[in-house]
Amino acid sequence: MSSFVFFLIPLALAATAIILGLGLYSLARGGTFAKENSNRLMRMRVIAQAVAIALMVLFLMLIGKGPGS
């Protein structure tokens, strides 16, 4: 189980980075594109960050319960 979670962490981090990049692009572009997408992208980034952090905490909890515990 911990190896599965370990492989999900980079995916969550990549999703966060991609959404952050899109948000920065939206702000740089400005205009109607930014007005229509800025808040949605910010919410998506916060959710992706929360998932990434939750996966990291879950992974640490799983490896802490290792075979000797």
mmCIF file as Biopython writes it, N, C-alpha, C and O atoms, coordinates in Angstrom:
data_model
#
loop_
_atom_site.group_PDB
_atom_site.id
_atom_site.type_symbol
_atom_site.label_atom_id
_atom_site.label_alt_id
_atom_site.label_comp_id
_atom_site.label_asym_id
_atom_site.label_entity_id
_atom_site.label_seq_id
_atom_site.pdbx_PDB_ins_code
_atom_site.Cartn_x
_atom_site.Cartn_y
_atom_site.Cartn_z
_atom_site.occupancy
_atom_site.B_iso_or_equiv
_atom_site.auth_seq_id
_atom_site.auth_asym_id
_atom_site.pdbx_PDB_model_num
ATOM 1   N N  . MET A ? 1  ? 0.824   -1.199 0.000   1.0 0.0 1  A 1 
ATOM 2   C CA . MET A ? 1  ? 0.000   0.000  0.000   1.0 0.0 1  A 1 
ATOM 3   C C  . MET A ? 1  ? 0.865   1.259  0.000   1.0 0.0 1  A 1 
ATOM 4   O O  . MET A ? 1  ? 0.565   2.222  -0.706  1.0 0.0 1  A 1 
ATOM 5   N N  . SER A ? 2  ? 1.945   1.250  0.797   1.0 0.0 2  A 1 
ATOM 6   C CA . SER A ? 2  ? 2.764   2.453  0.877   1.0 0.0 2  A 1 
ATOM 7   C C  . SER A ? 2  ? 3.466   2.744  -0.448  1.0 0.0 2  A 1 
ATOM 8   O O  . SER A ? 2  ? 3.692   3.907  -0.781  1.0 0.0 2  A 1 
ATOM 9   N N  . SER A ? 3  ? 3.816   1.697  -1.216  1.0 0.0 3  A 1 
ATOM 10  C CA . SER A ? 3  ? 4.457   1.943  -2.507  1.0 0.0 3  A 1 
ATOM 11  C C  . SER A ? 3  ? 3.466   2.571  -3.486  1.0 0.0 3  A 1 
ATOM 12  O O  . SER A ? 3  ? 3.852   3.401  -4.310  1.0 0.0 3  A 1 
ATOM 13  N N  . PHE A ? 4  ? 2.186   2.178  -3.401  1.0 0.0 4  A 1 
ATOM 14  C CA . PHE A ? 4  ? 1.170   2.780  -4.259  1.0 0.0 4  A 1 
ATOM 15  C C  . PHE A ? 4  ? 1.010   4.263  -3.944  1.0 0.0 4  A 1 
ATOM 16  O O  . PHE A ? 4  ? 0.942   5.093  -4.850  1.0 0.0 4  A 1 
ATOM 17  N N  . VAL A ? 5  ? 0.950   4.588  -2.668  1.0 0.0 5  A 1 
ATOM 18  C CA . VAL A ? 5  ? 0.831   5.987  -2.249  1.0 0.0 5  A 1 
ATOM 19  C C  . VAL A ? 5  ? 2.085   6.761  -2.656  1.0 0.0 5  A 1 
ATOM 20  O O  . VAL A ? 5  ? 2.006   7.920  -3.062  1.0 0.0 5  A 1 
ATOM 21  N N  . PHE A ? 6  ? 3.249   6.101  -2.540  1.0 0.0 6  A 1 
ATOM 22  C CA . PHE A ? 6  ? 4.511   6.740  -2.908  1.0 0.0 6  A 1 
ATOM 23  C C  . PHE A ? 6  ? 4.507   7.165  -4.383  1.0 0.0 6  A 1 
ATOM 24  O O  . PHE A ? 6  ? 5.053   8.214  -4.723  1.0 0.0 6  A 1 
ATOM 25  N N  . PHE A ? 7  ? 3.903   6.366  -5.250  1.0 0.0 7  A 1 
ATOM 26  C CA . PHE A ? 7  ? 3.851   6.707  -6.667  1.0 0.0 7  A 1 
ATOM 27  C C  . PHE A ? 7  ? 2.772   7.737  -6.986  1.0 0.0 7  A 1 
ATOM 28  O O  . PHE A ? 7  ? 2.835   8.393  -8.026  1.0 0.0 7  A 1 
ATOM 29  N N  . LEU A ? 8  ? 1.789   7.884  -6.110  1.0 0.0 8  A 1 
ATOM 30  C CA . LEU A ? 8  ? 0.762   8.905  -6.319  1.0 0.0 8  A 1 
ATOM 31  C C  . LEU A ? 8  ? 1.251   10.303 -5.952  1.0 0.0 8  A 1 
ATOM 32  O O  . LEU A ? 8  ? 0.753   11.293 -6.488  1.0 0.0 8  A 1 
ATOM 33  N N  . ILE A ? 9  ? 2.215   10.391 -5.050  1.0 0.0 9  A 1 
ATOM 34  C CA . ILE A ? 9  ? 2.707   11.693 -4.590  1.0 0.0 9  A 1 
ATOM 35  C C  . ILE A ? 9  ? 3.265   12.532 -5.741  1.0 0.0 9  A 1 
ATOM 36  O O  . ILE A ? 9  ? 2.880   13.695 -5.863  1.0 0.0 9  A 1 
ATOM 37  N N  . PRO A ? 10 ? 4.158   12.002 -6.597  1.0 0.0 10 A 1 
ATOM 38  C CA . PRO A ? 10 ? 4.647   12.830 -7.709  1.0 0.0 10 A 1 
ATOM 39  C C  . PRO A ? 10 ? 3.542   13.268 -8.671  1.0 0.0 10 A 1 
ATOM 40  O O  . PRO A ? 10 ? 3.612   14.354 -9.247  1.0 0.0 10 A 1 
ATOM 41  N N  . LEU A ? 11 ? 2.527   12.427 -8.842  1.0 0.0 11 A 1 
ATOM 42  C CA . LEU A ? 11 ? 1.411   12.817 -9.702  1.0 0.0 11 A 1 
ATOM 43  C C  . LEU A ? 11 ? 0.655   14.009 -9.110  1.0 0.0 11 A 1 
ATOM 44  O O  . LEU A ? 11 ? 0.285   14.937 -9.829  1.0 0.0 11 A 1 
ATOM 45  N N  . ALA A ? 12 ? 0.433   13.975 -7.808  1.0 0.0 12 A 1 
ATOM 46  C CA . ALA A ? 12 ? -0.257  15.082 -7.151  1.0 0.0 12 A 1 
ATOM 47  C C  . ALA A ? 12 ? 0.594   16.352 -7.191  1.0 0.0 12 A 1 
ATOM 48  O O  . ALA A ? 12 ? 0.069   17.450 -7.379  1.0 0.0 12 A 1 
ATOM 49  N N  . LEU A ? 13 ? 1.905   16.201 -7.015  1.0 0.0 13 A 1 
ATOM 50  C CA . LEU A ? 13 ? 2.796   17.363 -7.078  1.0 0.0 13 A 1 
ATOM 51  C C  . LEU A ? 13 ? 2.837   17.942 -8.495  1.0 0.0 13 A 1 
ATOM 52  O O  . LEU A ? 13 ? 2.854   19.161 -8.669  1.0 0.0 13 A 1 
ATOM 53  N N  . ALA A ? 14 ? 2.854   17.073 -9.497  1.0 0.0 14 A 1 
ATOM 54  C CA . ALA A ? 14 ? 2.856   17.537 -10.889 1.0 0.0 14 A 1 
ATOM 55  C C  . ALA A ? 14 ? 1.551   18.251 -11.218 1.0 0.0 14 A 1 
ATOM 56  O O  . ALA A ? 14 ? 1.552   19.285 -11.886 1.0 0.0 14 A 1 
ATOM 57  N N  . ALA A ? 15 ? 0.442   17.697 -10.746 1.0 0.0 15 A 1 
ATOM 58  C CA . ALA A ? 15 ? -0.850  18.352 -10.986 1.0 0.0 15 A 1 
ATOM 59  C C  . ALA A ? 15 ? -0.874  19.741 -10.352 1.0 0.0 15 A 1 
ATOM 60  O O  . ALA A ? 15 ? -1.370  20.695 -10.952 1.0 0.0 15 A 1 
ATOM 61  N N  . THR A ? 16 ? -0.339  19.848 -9.143  1.0 0.0 16 A 1 
ATOM 62  C CA . THR A ? 16 ? -0.276  21.141 -8.470  1.0 0.0 16 A 1 
ATOM 63  C C  . THR A ? 16 ? 0.576   22.131 -9.265  1.0 0.0 16 A 1 
ATOM 64  O O  . THR A ? 16 ? 0.192   23.287 -9.437  1.0 0.0 16 A 1 
ATOM 65  N N  . ALA A ? 17 ? 1.723   21.676 -9.744  1.0 0.0 17 A 1 
ATOM 66  C CA . ALA A ? 17 ? 2.617   22.557 -10.513 1.0 0.0 17 A 1 
ATOM 67  C C  . ALA A ? 17 ? 1.980   22.995 -11.825 1.0 0.0 17 A 1 
ATOM 68  O O  . ALA A ? 17 ? 2.111   24.151 -12.226 1.0 0.0 17 A 1 
ATOM 69  N N  . ILE A ? 18 ? 1.294   22.078 -12.493 1.0 0.0 18 A 1 
ATOM 70  C CA . ILE A ? 18 ? 0.640   22.421 -13.766 1.0 0.0 18 A 1 
ATOM 71  C C  . ILE A ? 18 ? -0.470  23.443 -13.537 1.0 0.0 18 A 1 
ATOM 72  O O  . ILE A ? 18 ? -0.585  24.420 -14.276 1.0 0.0 18 A 1 
ATOM 73  N N  . ILE A ? 19 ? -1.280  23.211 -12.516 1.0 0.0 19 A 1 
ATOM 74  C CA . ILE A ? 19 ? -2.372  24.147 -12.222 1.0 0.0 19 A 1 
ATOM 75  C C  . ILE A ? 19 ? -1.811  25.506 -11.821 1.0 0.0 19 A 1 
ATOM 76  O O  . ILE A ? 19 ? -2.354  26.541 -12.208 1.0 0.0 19 A 1 
ATOM 77  N N  . LEU A ? 20 ? -0.722  25.508 -11.045 1.0 0.0 20 A 1 
ATOM 78  C CA . LEU A ? 20 ? -0.075  26.771 -10.674 1.0 0.0 20 A 1 
ATOM 79  C C  . LEU A ? 20 ? 0.414   27.502 -11.917 1.0 0.0 20 A 1 
ATOM 80  O O  . LEU A ? 20 ? 0.226   28.712 -12.042 1.0 0.0 20 A 1 
ATOM 81  N N  . GLY A ? 21 ? 1.040   26.771 -12.837 1.0 0.0 21 A 1 
ATOM 82  C CA . GLY A ? 21 ? 1.509   27.381 -14.085 1.0 0.0 21 A 1 
ATOM 83  C C  . GLY A ? 21 ? 0.373   27.971 -14.902 1.0 0.0 21 A 1 
ATOM 84  O O  . GLY A ? 21 ? 0.499   29.061 -15.462 1.0 0.0 21 A 1 
ATOM 85  N N  . LEU A ? 22 ? -0.738  27.247 -14.967 1.0 0.0 22 A 1 
ATOM 86  C CA . LEU A ? 22 ? -1.898  27.770 -15.690 1.0 0.0 22 A 1 
ATOM 87  C C  . LEU A ? 22 ? -2.443  29.030 -15.018 1.0 0.0 22 A 1 
ATOM 88  O O  . LEU A ? 22 ? -2.864  29.970 -15.693 1.0 0.0 22 A 1 
ATOM 89  N N  . GLY A ? 23 ? -2.433  29.039 -13.693 1.0 0.0 23 A 1 
ATOM 90  C CA . GLY A ? 23 ? -2.895  30.219 -12.964 1.0 0.0 23 A 1 
ATOM 91  C C  . GLY A ? 23 ? -2.002  31.425 -13.202 1.0 0.0 23 A 1 
ATOM 92  O O  . GLY A ? 23 ? -2.487  32.544 -13.367 1.0 0.0 23 A 1 
ATOM 93  N N  . LEU A ? 24 ? -0.690  31.191 -13.220 1.0 0.0 24 A 1 
ATOM 94  C CA . LEU A ? 24 ? 0.241   32.289 -13.509 1.0 0.0 24 A 1 
ATOM 95  C C  . LEU A ? 24 ? 0.061   32.789 -14.943 1.0 0.0 24 A 1 
ATOM 96  O O  . LEU A ? 24 ? 0.123   33.992 -15.199 1.0 0.0 24 A 1 
ATOM 97  N N  . TYR A ? 25 ? -0.158  31.872 -15.864 1.0 0.0 25 A 1 
ATOM 98  C CA . TYR A ? 25 ? -0.411  32.251 -17.252 1.0 0.0 25 A 1 
ATOM 99  C C  . TYR A ? 25 ? -1.689  33.082 -17.354 1.0 0.0 25 A 1 
ATOM 100 O O  . TYR A ? 25 ? -1.747  34.068 -18.088 1.0 0.0 25 A 1 
ATOM 101 N N  . SER A ? 26 ? -2.699  32.670 -16.610 1.0 0.0 26 A 1 
ATOM 102 C CA . SER A ? 26 ? -3.966  33.393 -16.607 1.0 0.0 26 A 1 
ATOM 103 C C  . SER A ? 26 ? -3.778  34.819 -16.105 1.0 0.0 26 A 1 
ATOM 104 O O  . SER A ? 26 ? -4.319  35.763 -16.682 1.0 0.0 26 A 1 
ATOM 105 N N  . LEU A ? 27 ? -3.005  34.974 -15.024 1.0 0.0 27 A 1 
ATOM 106 C CA . LEU A ? 27 ? -2.768  36.311 -14.484 1.0 0.0 27 A 1 
ATOM 107 C C  . LEU A ? 27 ? -1.942  37.162 -15.451 1.0 0.0 27 A 1 
ATOM 108 O O  . LEU A ? 27 ? -2.199  38.355 -15.607 1.0 0.0 27 A 1 
ATOM 109 N N  . ALA A ? 28 ? -0.953  36.548 -16.095 1.0 0.0 28 A 1 
ATOM 110 C CA . ALA A ? 28 ? -0.111  37.293 -17.025 1.0 0.0 28 A 1 
ATOM 111 C C  . ALA A ? 28 ? -0.880  37.714 -18.260 1.0 0.0 28 A 1 
ATOM 112 O O  . ALA A ? 28 ? -0.656  38.793 -18.809 1.0 0.0 28 A 1 
ATOM 113 N N  . ARG A ? 29 ? -1.785  36.859 -18.691 1.0 0.0 29 A 1 
ATOM 114 C CA . ARG A ? 29 ? -2.561  37.159 -19.897 1.0 0.0 29 A 1 
ATOM 115 C C  . ARG A ? 29 ? -3.589  38.251 -19.622 1.0 0.0 29 A 1 
ATOM 116 O O  . ARG A ? 29 ? -3.796  39.146 -20.442 1.0 0.0 29 A 1 
ATOM 117 N N  . GLY A ? 30 ? -4.219  38.164 -18.479 1.0 0.0 30 A 1 
ATOM 118 C CA . GLY A ? 30 ? -5.204  39.180 -18.098 1.0 0.0 30 A 1 
ATOM 119 C C  . GLY A ? 30 ? -6.460  39.110 -18.942 1.0 0.0 30 A 1 
ATOM 120 O O  . GLY A ? 30 ? -6.728  38.101 -19.595 1.0 0.0 30 A 1 
ATOM 121 N N  . GLY A ? 31 ? -7.215  40.171 -18.925 1.0 0.0 31 A 1 
ATOM 122 C CA . GLY A ? 31 ? -8.429  40.262 -19.734 1.0 0.0 31 A 1 
ATOM 123 C C  . GLY A ? 31 ? -9.519  39.313 -19.282 1.0 0.0 31 A 1 
ATOM 124 O O  . GLY A ? 31 ? -9.591  38.934 -18.113 1.0 0.0 31 A 1 
ATOM 125 N N  . THR A ? 32 ? -10.370 38.934 -20.232 1.0 0.0 32 A 1 
ATOM 126 C CA . THR A ? 32 ? -11.514 38.082 -19.903 1.0 0.0 32 A 1 
ATOM 127 C C  . THR A ? 32 ? -11.077 36.667 -19.522 1.0 0.0 32 A 1 
ATOM 128 O O  . THR A ? 32 ? -11.733 36.003 -18.720 1.0 0.0 32 A 1 
ATOM 129 N N  . PHE A ? 33 ? -9.967  36.215 -20.103 1.0 0.0 33 A 1 
ATOM 130 C CA . PHE A ? 33 ? -9.480  34.871 -19.742 1.0 0.0 33 A 1 
ATOM 131 C C  . PHE A ? 33 ? -9.193  34.797 -18.254 1.0 0.0 33 A 1 
ATOM 132 O O  . PHE A ? 33 ? -9.580  33.830 -17.597 1.0 0.0 33 A 1 
ATOM 133 N N  . ALA A ? 34 ? -8.525  35.793 -17.716 1.0 0.0 34 A 1 
ATOM 134 C CA . ALA A ? 34 ? -8.201  35.819 -16.287 1.0 0.0 34 A 1 
ATOM 135 C C  . ALA A ? 34 ? -9.465  35.945 -15.444 1.0 0.0 34 A 1 
ATOM 136 O O  . ALA A ? 34 ? -9.591  35.291 -14.409 1.0 0.0 34 A 1 
ATOM 137 N N  . LYS A ? 35 ? -10.389 36.775 -15.878 1.0 0.0 35 A 1 
ATOM 138 C CA . LYS A ? 35 ? -11.622 36.960 -15.116 1.0 0.0 35 A 1 
ATOM 139 C C  . LYS A ? 35 ? -12.433 35.672 -15.045 1.0 0.0 35 A 1 
ATOM 140 O O  . LYS A ? 35 ? -13.058 35.381 -14.025 1.0 0.0 35 A 1 
ATOM 141 N N  . GLU A ? 36 ? -12.421 34.907 -16.123 1.0 0.0 36 A 1 
ATOM 142 C CA . GLU A ? 36 ? -13.220 33.690 -16.169 1.0 0.0 36 A 1 
ATOM 143 C C  . GLU A ? 36 ? -12.552 32.513 -15.458 1.0 0.0 36 A 1 
ATOM 144 O O  . GLU A ? 36 ? -13.246 31.606 -14.998 1.0 0.0 36 A 1 
ATOM 145 N N  . ASN A ? 37 ? -11.225 32.509 -15.358 1.0 0.0 37 A 1 
ATOM 146 C CA . ASN A ? 37 ? -10.535 31.311 -14.888 1.0 0.0 37 A 1 
ATOM 147 C C  . ASN A ? 37 ? -9.716  31.465 -13.618 1.0 0.0 37 A 1 
ATOM 148 O O  . ASN A ? 37 ? -9.342  30.449 -13.031 1.0 0.0 37 A 1 
ATOM 149 N N  . SER A ? 38 ? -9.420  32.645 -13.167 1.0 0.0 38 A 1 
ATOM 150 C CA . SER A ? 38 ? -8.508  32.837 -12.030 1.0 0.0 38 A 1 
ATOM 151 C C  . SER A ? 38 ? -8.992  32.143 -10.759 1.0 0.0 38 A 1 
ATOM 152 O O  . SER A ? 38 ? -8.242  31.382 -10.147 1.0 0.0 38 A 1 
ATOM 153 N N  . ASN A ? 39 ? -10.215 32.394 -10.364 1.0 0.0 39 A 1 
ATOM 154 C CA . ASN A ? 39 ? -10.718 31.821 -9.111  1.0 0.0 39 A 1 
ATOM 155 C C  . ASN A ? 39 ? -10.839 30.306 -9.196  1.0 0.0 39 A 1 
ATOM 156 O O  . ASN A ? 39 ? -10.533 29.600 -8.235  1.0 0.0 39 A 1 
ATOM 157 N N  . ARG A ? 40 ? -11.282 29.809 -10.341 1.0 0.0 40 A 1 
ATOM 158 C CA . ARG A ? 40 ? -11.417 28.366 -10.514 1.0 0.0 40 A 1 
ATOM 159 C C  . ARG A ? 40 ? -10.051 27.684 -10.434 1.0 0.0 40 A 1 
ATOM 160 O O  . ARG A ? 40 ? -9.911  26.642 -9.793  1.0 0.0 40 A 1 
ATOM 161 N N  . LEU A ? 41 ? -9.047  28.271 -11.082 1.0 0.0 41 A 1 
ATOM 162 C CA . LEU A ? 41 ? -7.705  27.699 -11.044 1.0 0.0 41 A 1 
ATOM 163 C C  . LEU A ? 41 ? -7.117  27.754 -9.637  1.0 0.0 41 A 1 
ATOM 164 O O  . LEU A ? 41 ? -6.409  26.834 -9.226  1.0 0.0 41 A 1 
ATOM 165 N N  . MET A ? 42 ? -7.404  28.827 -8.895  1.0 0.0 42 A 1 
ATOM 166 C CA . MET A ? 42 ? -6.901  28.937 -7.526  1.0 0.0 42 A 1 
ATOM 167 C C  . MET A ? 42 ? -7.528  27.853 -6.648  1.0 0.0 42 A 1 
ATOM 168 O O  . MET A ? 42 ? -6.835  27.228 -5.845  1.0 0.0 42 A 1 
ATOM 169 N N  . ARG A ? 43 ? -8.817  27.631 -6.794  1.0 0.0 43 A 1 
ATOM 170 C CA . ARG A ? 43 ? -9.481  26.584 -6.021  1.0 0.0 43 A 1 
ATOM 171 C C  . ARG A ? 43 ? -8.939  25.206 -6.379  1.0 0.0 43 A 1 
ATOM 172 O O  . ARG A ? 43 ? -8.716  24.373 -5.500  1.0 0.0 43 A 1 
ATOM 173 N N  . MET A ? 44 ? -8.728  24.969 -7.664  1.0 0.0 44 A 1 
ATOM 174 C CA . MET A ? 44 ? -8.174  23.686 -8.106  1.0 0.0 44 A 1 
ATOM 175 C C  . MET A ? 44 ? -6.775  23.470 -7.542  1.0 0.0 44 A 1 
ATOM 176 O O  . MET A ? 44 ? -6.431  22.355 -7.149  1.0 0.0 44 A 1 
ATOM 177 N N  . ARG A ? 45 ? -5.957  24.534 -7.500  1.0 0.0 45 A 1 
ATOM 178 C CA . ARG A ? 45 ? -4.603  24.420 -6.970  1.0 0.0 45 A 1 
ATOM 179 C C  . ARG A ? 45 ? -4.615  24.104 -5.486  1.0 0.0 45 A 1 
ATOM 180 O O  . ARG A ? 45 ? -3.837  23.274 -5.015  1.0 0.0 45 A 1 
ATOM 181 N N  . VAL A ? 46 ? -5.492  24.760 -4.753  1.0 0.0 46 A 1 
ATOM 182 C CA . VAL A ? 46 ? -5.580  24.506 -3.312  1.0 0.0 46 A 1 
ATOM 183 C C  . VAL A ? 46 ? -6.012  23.063 -3.060  1.0 0.0 46 A 1 
ATOM 184 O O  . VAL A ? 46 ? -5.487  22.411 -2.158  1.0 0.0 46 A 1 
ATOM 185 N N  . ILE A ? 47 ? -6.952  22.566 -3.837  1.0 0.0 47 A 1 
ATOM 186 C CA . ILE A ? 47 ? -7.396  21.180 -3.683  1.0 0.0 47 A 1 
ATOM 187 C C  . ILE A ? 47 ? -6.258  20.218 -4.027  1.0 0.0 47 A 1 
ATOM 188 O O  . ILE A ? 47 ? -6.034  19.241 -3.312  1.0 0.0 47 A 1 
ATOM 189 N N  . ALA A ? 48 ? -5.542  20.489 -5.113  1.0 0.0 48 A 1 
ATOM 190 C CA . ALA A ? 48 ? -4.423  19.624 -5.506  1.0 0.0 48 A 1 
ATOM 191 C C  . ALA A ? 48 ? -3.331  19.638 -4.436  1.0 0.0 48 A 1 
ATOM 192 O O  . ALA A ? 48 ? -2.733  18.600 -4.152  1.0 0.0 48 A 1 
ATOM 193 N N  . GLN A ? 49 ? -3.068  20.796 -3.845  1.0 0.0 49 A 1 
ATOM 194 C CA . GLN A ? 49 ? -2.080  20.878 -2.769  1.0 0.0 49 A 1 
ATOM 195 C C  . GLN A ? 49 ? -2.531  20.077 -1.553  1.0 0.0 49 A 1 
ATOM 196 O O  . GLN A ? 49 ? -1.729  19.383 -0.928  1.0 0.0 49 A 1 
ATOM 197 N N  . ALA A ? 50 ? -3.806  20.174 -1.224  1.0 0.0 50 A 1 
ATOM 198 C CA . ALA A ? 50 ? -4.323  19.431 -0.072  1.0 0.0 50 A 1 
ATOM 199 C C  . ALA A ? 50 ? -4.212  17.931 -0.304  1.0 0.0 50 A 1 
ATOM 200 O O  . ALA A ? 50 ? -3.867  17.184 0.611   1.0 0.0 50 A 1 
ATOM 201 N N  . VAL A ? 51 ? -4.501  17.489 -1.514  1.0 0.0 51 A 1 
ATOM 202 C CA . VAL A ? 51 ? -4.375  16.068 -1.834  1.0 0.0 51 A 1 
ATOM 203 C C  . VAL A ? 51 ? -2.918  15.628 -1.733  1.0 0.0 51 A 1 
ATOM 204 O O  . VAL A ? 51 ? -2.629  14.562 -1.190  1.0 0.0 51 A 1 
ATOM 205 N N  . ALA A ? 52 ? -2.004  16.438 -2.250  1.0 0.0 52 A 1 
ATOM 206 C CA . ALA A ? 52 ? -0.580  16.098 -2.190  1.0 0.0 52 A 1 
ATOM 207 C C  . ALA A ? 52 ? -0.105  16.002 -0.742  1.0 0.0 52 A 1 
ATOM 208 O O  . ALA A ? 52 ? 0.620   15.072 -0.391  1.0 0.0 52 A 1 
ATOM 209 N N  . ILE A ? 53 ? -0.499  16.937 0.083   1.0 0.0 53 A 1 
ATOM 210 C CA . ILE A ? 53 ? -0.094  16.918 1.493   1.0 0.0 53 A 1 
ATOM 211 C C  . ILE A ? 53 ? -0.706  15.722 2.211   1.0 0.0 53 A 1 
ATOM 212 O O  . ILE A ? 53 ? -0.040  15.068 3.013   1.0 0.0 53 A 1 
ATOM 213 N N  . ALA A ? 54 ? -1.979  15.436 1.923   1.0 0.0 54 A 1 
ATOM 214 C CA . ALA A ? 54 ? -2.633  14.284 2.547   1.0 0.0 54 A 1 
ATOM 215 C C  . ALA A ? 54 ? -1.947  12.984 2.140   1.0 0.0 54 A 1 
ATOM 216 O O  . ALA A ? 54 ? -1.784  12.092 2.972   1.0 0.0 54 A 1 
ATOM 217 N N  . LEU A ? 55 ? -1.546  12.860 0.885   1.0 0.0 55 A 1 
ATOM 218 C CA . LEU A ? 55 ? -0.832  11.665 0.435   1.0 0.0 55 A 1 
ATOM 219 C C  . LEU A ? 55 ? 0.520   11.528 1.130   1.0 0.0 55 A 1 
ATOM 220 O O  . LEU A ? 55 ? 0.931   10.426 1.493   1.0 0.0 55 A 1 
ATOM 221 N N  . MET A ? 56 ? 1.212   12.665 1.313   1.0 0.0 56 A 1 
ATOM 222 C CA . MET A ? 56 ? 2.499   12.620 2.008   1.0 0.0 56 A 1 
ATOM 223 C C  . MET A ? 56 ? 2.327   12.182 3.461   1.0 0.0 56 A 1 
ATOM 224 O O  . MET A ? 56 ? 3.101   11.367 3.962   1.0 0.0 56 A 1 
ATOM 225 N N  . VAL A ? 57 ? 1.328   12.714 4.124   1.0 0.0 57 A 1 
ATOM 226 C CA . VAL A ? 57 ? 1.070   12.340 5.520   1.0 0.0 57 A 1 
ATOM 227 C C  . VAL A ? 57 ? 0.687   10.865 5.595   1.0 0.0 57 A 1 
ATOM 228 O O  . VAL A ? 57 ? 1.162   10.147 6.475   1.0 0.0 57 A 1 
ATOM 229 N N  . LEU A ? 58 ? -0.169  10.406 4.678   1.0 0.0 58 A 1 
ATOM 230 C CA . LEU A ? 58 ? -0.570  9.002  4.646   1.0 0.0 58 A 1 
ATOM 231 C C  . LEU A ? 58 ? 0.638   8.097  4.426   1.0 0.0 58 A 1 
ATOM 232 O O  . LEU A ? 58 ? 0.771   7.059  5.075   1.0 0.0 58 A 1 
ATOM 233 N N  . PHE A ? 59 ? 1.518   8.495  3.505   1.0 0.0 59 A 1 
ATOM 234 C CA . PHE A ? 59 ? 2.717   7.704  3.243   1.0 0.0 59 A 1 
ATOM 235 C C  . PHE A ? 59 ? 3.594   7.614  4.488   1.0 0.0 59 A 1 
ATOM 236 O O  . PHE A ? 59 ? 4.079   6.537  4.833   1.0 0.0 59 A 1 
ATOM 237 N N  . LEU A ? 60 ? 3.796   8.745  5.159   1.0 0.0 60 A 1 
ATOM 238 C CA . LEU A ? 60 ? 4.614   8.742  6.370   1.0 0.0 60 A 1 
ATOM 239 C C  . LEU A ? 60 ? 3.986   7.891  7.468   1.0 0.0 60 A 1 
ATOM 240 O O  . LEU A ? 60 ? 4.696   7.227  8.223   1.0 0.0 60 A 1 
ATOM 241 N N  . MET A ? 61 ? 2.664   7.908  7.561   1.0 0.0 61 A 1 
ATOM 242 C CA . MET A ? 61 ? 1.994   7.079  8.563   1.0 0.0 61 A 1 
ATOM 243 C C  . MET A ? 61 ? 2.161   5.595  8.222   1.0 0.0 61 A 1 
ATOM 244 O O  . MET A ? 61 ? 2.362   4.763  9.107   1.0 0.0 61 A 1 
ATOM 245 N N  . LEU A ? 62 ? 2.074   5.277  6.929   1.0 0.0 62 A 1 
ATOM 246 C CA . LEU A ? 62 ? 2.196   3.872  6.521   1.0 0.0 62 A 1 
ATOM 247 C C  . LEU A ? 62 ? 3.602   3.335  6.726   1.0 0.0 62 A 1 
ATOM 248 O O  . LEU A ? 62 ? 3.770   2.193  7.155   1.0 0.0 62 A 1 
ATOM 249 N N  . ILE A ? 63 ? 4.620   4.143  6.426   1.0 0.0 63 A 1 
ATOM 250 C CA . ILE A ? 63 ? 5.977   3.629  6.623   1.0 0.0 63 A 1 
ATOM 251 C C  . ILE A ? 63 ? 6.362   3.634  8.095   1.0 0.0 63 A 1 
ATOM 252 O O  . ILE A ? 63 ? 7.266   2.906  8.506   1.0 0.0 63 A 1 
ATOM 253 N N  . GLY A ? 64 ? 5.682   4.449  8.886   1.0 0.0 64 A 1 
ATOM 254 C CA . GLY A ? 64 ? 5.925   4.454  10.322  1.0 0.0 64 A 1 
ATOM 255 C C  . GLY A ? 64 ? 5.399   3.198  10.998  1.0 0.0 64 A 1 
ATOM 256 O O  . GLY A ? 64 ? 5.875   2.809  12.064  1.0 0.0 64 A 1 
ATOM 257 N N  . LYS A ? 65 ? 4.411   2.565  10.370  1.0 0.0 65 A 1 
ATOM 258 C CA . LYS A ? 65 ? 3.850   1.324  10.913  1.0 0.0 65 A 1 
ATOM 259 C C  . LYS A ? 65 ? 4.586   0.106  10.362  1.0 0.0 65 A 1 
ATOM 260 O O  . LYS A ? 65 ? 4.074   -1.010 10.445  1.0 0.0 65 A 1 
ATOM 261 N N  . GLY A ? 66 ? 5.759   0.301  9.812   1.0 0.0 66 A 1 
ATOM 262 C CA . GLY A ? 66 ? 6.550   -0.739 9.160   1.0 0.0 66 A 1 
ATOM 263 C C  . GLY A ? 66 ? 6.505   -2.108 9.811   1.0 0.0 66 A 1 
ATOM 264 O O  . GLY A ? 66 ? 5.792   -2.298 10.796  1.0 0.0 66 A 1 
ATOM 265 N N  . PRO A ? 67 ? 7.250   -3.061 9.284   1.0 0.0 67 A 1 
ATOM 266 C CA . PRO A ? 67 ? 7.199   -4.452 9.750   1.0 0.0 67 A 1 
ATOM 267 C C  . PRO A ? 67 ? 7.571   -4.632 11.222  1.0 0.0 67 A 1 
ATOM 268 O O  . PRO A ? 67 ? 7.096   -5.578 11.850  1.0 0.0 67 A 1 
ATOM 269 N N  . GLY A ? 68 ? 8.388   -3.774 11.782  1.0 0.0 68 A 1 
ATOM 270 C CA . GLY A ? 68 ? 8.811   -3.947 13.171  1.0 0.0 68 A 1 
ATOM 271 C C  . GLY A ? 68 ? 7.877   -3.347 14.194  1.0 0.0 68 A 1 
ATOM 272 O O  . GLY A ? 68 ? 8.077   -3.548 15.392  1.0 0.0 68 A 1 
ATOM 273 N N  . SER A ? 69 ? 6.858   -2.614 13.764  1.0 0.0 69 A 1 
ATOM 274 C CA . SER A ? 69 ? 6.002   -1.896 14.706  1.0 0.0 69 A 1 
ATOM 275 C C  . SER A ? 69 ? 4.889   -2.766 15.250  1.0 0.0 69 A 1 
ATOM 276 O O  . SER A ? 69 ? 4.082   -2.303 16.057  1.0 0.0 69 A 1 
#
